[in-house]
Amino acid sequence: MKIFLATYLALVIGLALLLFKDPALEESMQRGSEIYADFCVTCHLEKGEGVAGTFPPLANSDYLMGNREASIRGVKYGQKGELVVNGVTYNNVMGPLGLEDEEVADVMNFILNSWGNSSDRMVTLEEVEAIKK
């Protein structure tokens, strides 16, 4: 009986999480997935796994989850120099992508909520606009 109840509760909670996602976040993530396919997939690959030693993974990325502002800045303006992702040091250049601030927010929402990443708050246009070089 206890196993049945625990299984039932887990199923109900999981279903509720799937059904009650923020529609604005879902729409942003959909747009972000298209931007990712156009601009990011070449280096970071289809499932965000990156290329060992060259392009850092976005999947299950401790860097993304712990460095939100720096991650947004990197997408917005490009970045160069060392960074450590999941214990591995990367030292490469990512040129500016030429994205509008709304596109930066959308692709960040997609990345921060895909491949094992889960963000507790949505990246907003205002947040991206506030980030300066």
C-alpha positions in Angstrom: 0.0 0.0 0.0 2.8 2.4 0.9 4.6 1.7 -2.4 1.4 2.3 -4.3 0.7 5.6 -2.6 4.3 6.8 -3.1 4.2 5.8 -6.8 0.8 7.5 -7.2 2.1 10.8 -5.6 5.2 10.8 -7.7 3.1 10.3 -10.8 0.7 13.1 -9.8 3.5 15.5 -9.0 5.4 14.7 -12.2 2.3 15.2 -14.3 1.5 18.5 -12.6 5.0 19.8 -13.3 4.6 18.9 -17.0 1.1 20.4 -17.3 1.6 23.6 -15.3 4.8 25.0 -16.9 4.8 28.7 -17.5 3.4 29.4 -21.0 5.7 32.4 -21.5 8.7 30.2 -20.7 7.5 27.5 -23.0 7.1 30.0 -25.9 10.6 31.5 -25.2 12.1 28.0 -25.1 10.5 27.2 -28.4 11.9 30.3 -30.0 15.2 29.6 -28.3 15.4 26.1 -29.7 15.2 27.6 -33.2 18.0 30.1 -32.5 20.1 27.3 -31.0 19.6 25.3 -34.2 20.7 28.3 -36.3 23.6 29.6 -34.2 24.8 27.2 -31.5 24.5 23.6 -32.7 27.6 23.7 -34.9 29.9 24.0 -31.9 27.9 22.8 -28.9 26.1 20.0 -30.9 22.5 18.8 -31.0 22.2 17.7 -27.4 24.5 20.4 -25.9 27.3 17.9 -25.3 30.0 20.2 -26.8 33.3 19.0 -28.2 35.8 17.7 -25.6 38.6 20.1 -25.0 37.3 22.6 -27.6 33.7 23.7 -27.1 32.3 23.3 -23.5 29.2 21.3 -22.9 25.9 23.1 -22.2 24.3 19.9 -21.1 24.4 19.4 -17.3 26.6 22.4 -17.1 27.7 23.6 -13.7 29.2 26.7 -15.3 25.8 27.8 -16.8 23.9 27.2 -13.6 26.4 28.9 -11.4 27.4 31.8 -13.7 24.1 33.1 -15.0 25.2 36.7 -15.8 28.5 35.7 -17.3 26.7 33.1 -19.5 24.2 35.7 -20.7 27.1 38.1 -21.4 28.9 35.4 -23.4 25.9 34.8 -25.6 25.2 38.5 -26.0 28.8 39.7 -26.7 30.9 36.6 -27.3 33.6 35.5 -24.9 37.2 34.4 -24.9 39.6 33.1 -22.3 39.6 30.3 -19.8 36.5 28.9 -18.2 36.0 25.7 -16.3 32.9 23.6 -17.1 32.2 20.4 -15.2 35.9 20.3 -14.0 37.4 20.7 -17.5 39.2 23.9 -18.5 38.3 25.4 -21.9 40.2 28.2 -23.5 38.7 29.2 -26.8 36.9 32.1 -28.5 33.2 32.4 -29.1 32.6 35.4 -31.4 29.5 37.6 -30.9 26.5 36.0 -32.5 24.7 39.3 -33.4 21.6 38.3 -31.6 19.0 40.8 -30.4 18.4 40.9 -26.7 15.1 39.1 -26.9 16.9 36.3 -28.9 19.6 36.1 -26.2 16.9 35.7 -23.6 15.1 33.0 -25.6 18.2 30.9 -26.4 19.3 31.2 -22.7 15.9 30.0 -21.6 16.2 27.0 -23.9 19.7 26.2 -22.8 19.0 26.7 -19.1 16.0 24.3 -19.3 17.4 21.5 -21.5 19.7 18.5 -21.3 19.6 18.2 -17.6 19.7 21.9 -16.8 16.8 23.4 -14.9 16.5 27.1 -14.0 14.2 28.3 -11.3 13.6 31.6 -13.0 13.1 32.8 -16.6 15.7 35.0 -18.4 13.9 38.2 -19.3 14.4 40.8 -21.9 15.1 43.3 -19.1 17.7 41.1 -17.5 19.6 40.8 -20.9 19.3 44.5 -21.6 20.9 45.3 -18.2 24.0 43.3 -19.0 26.8 45.4 -20.3 30.2 44.4 -21.7 
